[in-house]
């Protein structure tokens, strides 16, 4: 869904995988899922969201670009972030 102000996120699982989420959007998702933000970095915030979903908190930790979570919502952005950290 989109509005004239950009994407409207009605559920975390409906966010398209190819969208690299901005910090403001992540904070909105965190509030929706009752995840404390407390001045966390983008990677730390996504890891908390991953844990709240019952997943591994592995965002931006893909060693050598290898990720065994093909269905992960954060995968594309994660692999990009992991490559930048090397």
N, CA, C and O atoms as a MOPAC input file, in Angstrom:
PM7 MOZYME 1SCF
protein

 N      0.82500 1    -1.17000 1     0.00000 1
 C      0.00000 1     0.00000 1     0.00000 1
 C      0.87100 1     1.23500 1     0.00000 1
 O      1.90200 1     1.27500 1     0.67100 1
 N      0.47100 1     2.22300 1    -0.73200 1
 C      1.20200 1     3.47600 1    -0.68800 1
 C      0.22700 1     4.62600 1    -0.56300 1
 O     -0.92200 1     4.54100 1    -0.99700 1
 N      0.69500 1     5.68000 1     0.02500 1
 C     -0.08100 1     6.90800 1     0.08300 1
 C      0.75200 1     7.97000 1    -0.61600 1
 O      1.84800 1     7.68700 1    -1.09900 1
 N      0.24300 1     9.17100 1    -0.67000 1
 C      1.04500 1    10.18700 1    -1.34900 1
 C      2.27500 1    10.56500 1    -0.54400 1
 O      3.15200 1    11.26800 1    -1.04600 1
 N      2.35100 1    10.10600 1     0.70300 1
 C      3.51100 1    10.36900 1     1.55000 1
 C      4.46600 1     9.18400 1     1.58400 1
 O      5.41700 1     9.19600 1     2.36700 1
 N      4.24900 1     8.17300 1     0.77100 1
 C      5.13700 1     7.01200 1     0.72800 1
 C      4.43200 1     5.75800 1     1.21500 1
 O      3.21100 1     5.75800 1     1.36900 1
 N      5.18400 1     4.68200 1     1.46100 1
 C      4.59600 1     3.40800 1     1.85100 1
 C      3.84100 1     3.49700 1     3.17100 1
 O      4.23100 1     4.23600 1     4.07500 1
 N      2.77400 1     2.74500 1     3.26800 1
 C      2.03200 1     2.64100 1     4.51800 1
 C      2.21200 1     1.21300 1     5.00900 1
 O      1.78300 1     0.27000 1     4.34400 1
 N      2.83000 1     1.04900 1     6.14500 1
 C      3.11600 1    -0.27700 1     6.66400 1
 C      2.01000 1    -0.71200 1     7.62200 1
 O      1.88900 1    -0.18800 1     8.72900 1
 N      1.22000 1    -1.66000 1     7.18800 1
 C      0.14300 1    -2.15800 1     8.02100 1
 C      0.57500 1    -3.37400 1     8.80400 1
 O     -0.05300 1    -3.71800 1     9.80500 1
 N      1.63100 1    -4.03200 1     8.37200 1
 C      2.14200 1    -5.21400 1     9.05400 1
 C      3.58700 1    -5.39700 1     8.62700 1
 O      3.92100 1    -5.20600 1     7.45800 1
 N      4.43300 1    -5.76100 1     9.55300 1
 C      5.85600 1    -5.91600 1     9.26400 1
 C      6.11200 1    -6.88900 1     8.12200 1
 O      7.07900 1    -6.71700 1     7.38100 1
 N      5.27800 1    -7.90000 1     7.96100 1
 C      5.48400 1    -8.89600 1     6.91200 1
 C      5.05000 1    -8.41700 1     5.53300 1
 O      5.34100 1    -9.07100 1     4.53100 1
 N      4.35000 1    -7.26900 1     5.47000 1
 C      3.92800 1    -6.73800 1     4.18400 1
 C      4.91900 1    -5.73500 1     3.61400 1
 O      4.72600 1    -5.23300 1     2.50600 1
 N      5.97000 1    -5.44000 1     4.35500 1
 C      6.98900 1    -4.52500 1     3.86100 1
 C      7.74700 1    -5.24000 1     2.75300 1
 O      8.24600 1    -6.34700 1     2.95800 1
 N      7.83900 1    -4.62300 1     1.58400 1
 C      8.54800 1    -5.26800 1     0.47600 1
 C     10.01100 1    -5.44100 1     0.84000 1
 O     10.62400 1    -4.54400 1     1.42000 1
 N     10.56800 1    -6.59500 1     0.50000 1
 C     11.95100 1    -6.90800 1     0.86000 1
 C     12.97400 1    -5.98800 1     0.23800 1
 O     14.04400 1    -5.78800 1     0.81400 1
 N     12.68700 1    -5.42700 1    -0.91000 1
 C     13.69800 1    -4.62700 1    -1.58400 1
 C     13.75600 1    -3.18400 1    -1.10600 1
 O     14.52500 1    -2.38900 1    -1.64800 1
 N     12.97200 1    -2.83300 1    -0.11700 1
 C     12.99800 1    -1.48100 1     0.43600 1
 C     14.01700 1    -1.43800 1     1.56500 1
 O     13.93200 1    -2.22100 1     2.51100 1
 N     14.97200 1    -0.53400 1     1.47200 1
 C     15.89500 1    -0.33400 1     2.57800 1
 C     15.22200 1     0.65900 1     3.52000 1
 O     15.01400 1     1.82300 1     3.17500 1
 N     14.89000 1     0.18400 1     4.69900 1
 C     14.08700 1     0.98500 1     5.60800 1
 C     14.87900 1     2.12600 1     6.24300 1
 O     16.01100 1     1.94500 1     6.69000 1
 N     14.27100 1     3.27800 1     6.27100 1
 C     14.86700 1     4.43800 1     6.92000 1
 C     14.67800 1     4.32800 1     8.43000 1
 O     13.78600 1     3.62500 1     8.90600 1
 N     15.51600 1     5.02100 1     9.16400 1
 C     15.46800 1     4.96900 1    10.62800 1
 C     14.08300 1     5.32900 1    11.16400 1
 O     13.60000 1     4.68000 1    12.09200 1
 N     13.43300 1     6.35600 1    10.59700 1
 C     12.09700 1     6.75900 1    11.06000 1
 C     11.09300 1     5.61600 1    10.89900 1
 O     10.26800 1     5.37400 1    11.78000 1
 N     11.17300 1     4.92200 1     9.76800 1
 C     10.25600 1     3.80900 1     9.51600 1
 C     10.51100 1     2.67500 1    10.50100 1
 O      9.57400 1     2.03300 1    10.97400 1
 N     11.77400 1     2.43400 1    10.80700 1
 C     12.10900 1     1.38600 1    11.77200 1
 C     11.57000 1     1.72700 1    13.15600 1
 O     11.07300 1     0.85300 1    13.86700 1
 N     11.66800 1     2.97600 1    13.53000 1
 C     11.15300 1     3.40100 1    14.83700 1
 C      9.64100 1     3.21100 1    14.90400 1
 O      9.10800 1     2.79800 1    15.93500 1
 N      8.94600 1     3.51400 1    13.79600 1
 C      7.49700 1     3.27800 1    13.75000 1
 C      7.18300 1     1.79000 1    13.94600 1
 O      6.28000 1     1.43500 1    14.70400 1
 N      7.93300 1     0.92800 1    13.25800 1
 C      7.72200 1    -0.51800 1    13.40200 1
 C      8.02600 1    -0.96500 1    14.83200 1
 O      7.30800 1    -1.78600 1    15.40200 1
 N      9.09100 1    -0.41800 1    15.39800 1
 C      9.46200 1    -0.78300 1    16.77000 1
 C      8.34700 1    -0.41700 1    17.74200 1
 O      8.00900 1    -1.20100 1    18.62900 1
 N      7.78400 1     0.75900 1    17.57500 1
 C      6.68400 1     1.17500 1    18.45200 1
 C      5.47500 1     0.26600 1    18.27600 1
 O      4.82400 1    -0.11600 1    19.24900 1
 N      5.18300 1    -0.07600 1    17.02900 1
 C      4.03900 1    -0.94000 1    16.75000 1
 C      4.19200 1    -2.29600 1    17.42600 1
 O      3.21700 1    -2.86800 1    17.91400 1
 N      5.42500 1    -2.80900 1    17.45300 1
 C      5.68200 1    -4.12500 1    18.04000 1
 C      6.26300 1    -4.04700 1    19.44900 1
 O      6.80400 1    -5.02800 1    19.95900 1
 N      6.14600 1    -2.86500 1    20.08300 1
 C      6.54700 1    -2.65900 1    21.47300 1
 C      8.01400 1    -3.00900 1    21.71800 1
 O      8.35000 1    -3.65700 1    22.70900 1
 N      8.86700 1    -2.58000 1    20.81800 1
 C     10.31000 1    -2.78000 1    20.95500 1
 C     10.91400 1    -1.43000 1    21.32000 1
 O     10.74800 1    -0.44900 1    20.59500 1
 N     11.62000 1    -1.38800 1    22.45700 1
 C     12.25300 1    -0.14200 1    22.90500 1
 C     13.36900 1     0.25000 1    21.94500 1
 O     14.15700 1    -0.59400 1    21.52000 1
 N     13.43000 1     1.52900 1    21.60800 1
 C     14.45600 1     1.99500 1    20.67700 1
 C     15.69100 1     2.53600 1    21.39600 1
 O     16.81100 1     2.25600 1    20.96700 1
 N     15.52700 1     3.28100 1    22.44600 1
 C     16.62000 1     3.78100 1    23.29400 1
 C     17.88900 1     4.15800 1    22.54800 1
 O     18.96500 1     3.66300 1    22.88400 1
 N     17.79300 1     5.01600 1    21.54900 1
 C     18.96000 1     5.50300 1    20.79500 1
 C     19.81300 1     4.38300 1    20.20500 1
 O     21.04100 1     4.46000 1    20.21400 1
 N     19.16700 1     3.35800 1    19.70000 1
 C     19.89100 1     2.23700 1    19.09200 1
 C     20.28200 1     2.57400 1    17.65800 1
 O     19.63700 1     3.39100 1    17.00200 1
 N     21.33400 1     1.94100 1    17.18500 1
 C     21.69300 1     2.07900 1    15.77200 1
 C     20.66600 1     1.31000 1    14.94600 1
 O     19.86900 1     0.54300 1    15.48700 1
 N     20.69200 1     1.52000 1    13.65100 1
 C     19.77900 1     0.80600 1    12.75400 1
 C     19.94800 1    -0.70500 1    12.91500 1
 O     18.96200 1    -1.43200 1    13.02600 1
 N     21.18600 1    -1.17200 1    12.92800 1
 C     21.44800 1    -2.61100 1    13.05500 1
 C     20.93300 1    -3.15600 1    14.38600 1
 O     20.32100 1    -4.22300 1    14.42300 1
 N     21.17700 1    -2.43500 1    15.46800 1
 C     20.71300 1    -2.89100 1    16.78600 1
 C     19.18900 1    -2.93300 1    16.84600 1
 O     18.61100 1    -3.85700 1    17.41900 1
 N     18.54600 1    -1.94200 1    16.26100 1
 C     17.08400 1    -1.89200 1    16.25100 1
 C     16.50100 1    -3.04700 1    15.44400 1
 O     15.54800 1    -3.69200 1    15.88200 1
 N     17.06200 1    -3.30700 1    14.27600 1
 C     16.56800 1    -4.42000 1    13.46100 1
 C     16.78300 1    -5.74600 1    14.18100 1
 O     15.92800 1    -6.62900 1    14.11200 1
 N     17.90600 1    -5.89700 1    14.86800 1
 C     18.14800 1    -7.13100 1    15.63000 1
 C     17.10400 1    -7.31700 1    16.71900 1
 O     16.65700 1    -8.43800 1    16.96200 1
 N     16.70800 1    -6.23000 1    17.38100 1
 C     15.65000 1    -6.33800 1    18.39600 1
 C     14.31900 1    -6.73200 1    17.74800 1
 O     13.56800 1    -7.53300 1    18.30500 1
 N     14.03000 1    -6.16900 1    16.57300 1
 C     12.81100 1    -6.54500 1    15.85400 1
 C     12.86500 1    -8.01800 1    15.45200 1
 O     11.85900 1    -8.72200 1    15.53900 1
 N     14.03400 1    -8.48400 1    15.01300 1
 C     14.18500 1    -9.89700 1    14.65900 1
 C     13.87100 1   -10.78600 1    15.86000 1
 O     13.15300 1   -11.77800 1    15.73200 1
 N     14.40800 1   -10.43200 1    17.02200 1
 C     14.13900 1   -11.22200 1    18.22900 1
 C     12.66400 1   -11.19500 1    18.59100 1
 O     12.10600 1   -12.21100 1    19.00500 1
 N     12.02000 1   -10.02600 1    18.43500 1
 C     10.59600 1    -9.92400 1    18.77100 1
 C      9.74000 1   -10.79100 1    17.85200 1
 O      8.63900 1   -11.19800 1    18.22000 1
 N     10.25700 1   -11.07100 1    16.64900 1
 C      9.55700 1   -11.94200 1    15.69700 1
 C      9.85900 1   -13.41700 1    15.94300 1
 O      9.26200 1   -14.28500 1    15.30700 1
 N     10.78800 1   -13.71100 1    16.86600 1
 C     11.15900 1   -15.09400 1    17.14300 1
 C     12.24500 1   -15.61500 1    16.21900 1
 O     12.41000 1   -16.82500 1    16.06100 1
 N     12.99600 1   -14.68200 1    15.60200 1
 C     14.06600 1   -15.06000 1    14.68700 1
 C     15.43100 1   -14.80900 1    15.31100 1
 O     15.53100 1   -14.25400 1    16.40500 1
 N     16.47200 1   -15.21900 1    14.61400 1
 C     17.83800 1   -14.93400 1    15.03600 1
 C     18.08800 1   -13.43900 1    14.91700 1
 O     17.55900 1   -12.79300 1    14.01300 1
 N     18.87700 1   -12.89000 1    15.80600 1
 C     19.23900 1   -11.47300 1    15.73700 1
 C     20.57400 1   -11.33000 1    15.00300 1
 O     21.59400 1   -10.96700 1    15.59000 1
 N     20.53500 1   -11.62200 1    13.72700 1
 C     21.75900 1   -11.74800 1    12.93200 1
 C     21.97000 1   -10.61800 1    11.93500 1
 O     22.89500 1   -10.68800 1    11.12600 1
 N     21.14100 1    -9.58100 1    11.96700 1
 C     21.22900 1    -8.50700 1    10.97000 1
 C     22.63600 1    -7.92000 1    10.89200 1
 O     23.24500 1    -7.60000 1    11.91300 1
 N     23.14700 1    -7.78200 1     9.65500 1
 C     24.46300 1    -7.19600 1     9.34800 1
 C     25.61500 1    -8.00800 1     9.91800 1
 O     26.69600 1    -7.47400 1    10.16500 1
 N     25.38300 1    -9.29000 1    10.12500 1
 C     26.43200 1   -10.16500 1    10.64200 1
 C     26.74700 1   -11.31200 1     9.68800 1
 O     27.34500 1   -12.30900 1    10.09300 1
 N     26.35300 1   -11.17900 1     8.43800 1
 C     26.58300 1   -12.23600 1     7.45600 1
 C     28.08100 1   -12.33000 1     7.15700 1
 O     28.67300 1   -11.40100 1     6.60800 1
 N     28.66800 1   -13.43600 1     7.51800 1
 C     30.09200 1   -13.64300 1     7.28400 1
 C     30.34300 1   -13.93300 1     5.81100 1
 O     29.77500 1   -14.87600 1     5.26000 1
 N     31.17300 1   -13.14700 1     5.18200 1
 C     31.55300 1   -13.32300 1     3.77700 1
 C     30.33500 1   -13.34700 1     2.84800 1
 O     30.35300 1   -14.02000 1     1.81700 1
 N     29.28600 1   -12.61800 1     3.21100 1
 C     28.10500 1   -12.53800 1     2.36200 1
 C     27.24700 1   -13.78800 1     2.35800 1
 O     26.40400 1   -13.95600 1     1.47600 1
 N     27.44800 1   -14.67100 1     3.33300 1
 C     26.69800 1   -15.92100 1     3.40900 1
 C     25.56600 1   -15.77200 1     4.42300 1
 O     25.78300 1   -15.40500 1     5.57800 1
 N     24.35900 1   -16.06500 1     3.96000 1
 C     23.17500 1   -15.99100 1     4.82500 1
 C     22.30000 1   -17.21000 1     4.55600 1
 O     21.95700 1   -17.49900 1     3.40900 1
 N     21.94600 1   -17.91600 1     5.61400 1
 C     21.11300 1   -19.11300 1     5.45500 1
 C     19.64100 1   -18.84300 1     5.77500 1
 O     18.88600 1   -19.76800 1     6.07600 1
 N     19.24000 1   -17.56800 1     5.70700 1
 C     17.86000 1   -17.18400 1     5.99200 1
 C     17.23200 1   -16.52700 1     4.75300 1
 O     17.02300 1   -15.31400 1     4.74600 1
 N     16.92800 1   -17.31000 1     3.70500 1
 C     16.44200 1   -16.72500 1     2.44800 1
 C     15.09100 1   -16.01400 1     2.56000 1
 O     14.79100 1   -15.16200 1     1.72400 1
 N     14.28600 1   -16.32700 1     3.53900 1
 C     12.96500 1   -15.70600 1     3.66800 1
 C     12.96700 1   -14.49700 1     4.60800 1
 O     11.91100 1   -13.92800 1     4.88400 1
 N     14.12400 1   -14.11100 1     5.09000 1
 C     14.20600 1   -13.00800 1     6.05100 1
 C     13.78600 1   -11.68500 1     5.41000 1
 O     14.21100 1   -11.35300 1     4.30300 1
 N     12.95700 1   -10.95100 1     6.11500 1
 C     12.47900 1    -9.65000 1     5.66700 1
 C     13.62900 1    -8.67400 1     5.45900 1
 O     13.55700 1    -7.81900 1     4.57700 1
 N     14.66600 1    -8.78300 1     6.23900 1
 C     15.77000 1    -7.83000 1     6.24800 1
 C     16.94700 1    -8.27400 1     5.37400 1
 O     17.95600 1    -7.57100 1     5.32400 1
 N     16.85500 1    -9.39700 1     4.69500 1
 C     17.99300 1   -10.04400 1     4.03600 1
 C     18.77400 1    -9.12900 1     3.08000 1
 O     19.99500 1    -9.02100 1     3.19800 1
 N     18.10300 1    -8.48400 1     2.15700 1
 C     18.80900 1    -7.67500 1     1.16100 1
 C     19.59800 1    -6.54100 1     1.81400 1
 O     20.77200 1    -6.33200 1     1.51100 1
 N     18.95300 1    -5.82900 1     2.69300 1
 C     19.61400 1    -4.73200 1     3.39900 1
 C     20.73600 1    -5.27800 1     4.29300 1
 O     21.79800 1    -4.66700 1     4.41000 1
 N     20.49400 1    -6.41400 1     4.91100 1
 C     21.47600 1    -7.05000 1     5.78500 1
 C     22.75600 1    -7.38600 1     5.02700 1
 O     23.85600 1    -7.07300 1     5.48300 1
 N     22.61000 1    -8.01600 1     3.88500 1
 C     23.78300 1    -8.39300 1     3.10200 1
 C     24.54900 1    -7.15000 1     2.64500 1
 O     25.78000 1    -7.14900 1     2.60500 1
 N     23.81800 1    -6.11000 1     2.30500 1
 C     24.44500 1    -4.84300 1     1.92200 1
 C     25.24500 1    -4.26600 1     3.10300 1
 O     26.39700 1    -3.86100 1     2.94600 1
 N     24.62500 1    -4.23600 1     4.26700 1
 C     25.28100 1    -3.71600 1     5.48600 1
 C     26.47300 1    -4.57200 1     5.86900 1
 O     27.51100 1    -4.04200 1     6.26500 1
 N     26.34300 1    -5.88300 1     5.76000 1
 C     27.43300 1    -6.79800 1     6.09900 1
 C     28.64400 1    -6.55700 1     5.20300 1
 O     29.78300 1    -6.58600 1     5.66800 1
 N     28.39500 1    -6.31900 1     3.91800 1
 C     29.47400 1    -6.07500 1     2.97000 1
 C     30.21200 1    -4.78000 1     3.30400 1
 O     31.42700 1    -4.69400 1     3.13000 1
 N     29.48300 1    -3.78200 1     3.77900 1
 C     30.10200 1    -2.50400 1     4.13700 1
 C     30.95000 1    -2.60800 1     5.39000 1
 O     31.88700 1    -1.83100 1     5.57400 1
 N     30.62700 1    -3.56700 1     6.25700 1
 C     31.35600 1    -3.72700 1     7.52300 1
 C     32.68100 1    -4.45400 1     7.35000 1
 O     33.51200 1    -4.45100 1     8.25800 1
 N     32.88400 1    -5.07300 1     6.20100 1
 C     34.10800 1    -5.86600 1     5.99100 1
 C     35.27800 1    -4.98700 1     5.67800 1
 O     36.38600 1    -5.48300 1     5.47200 1

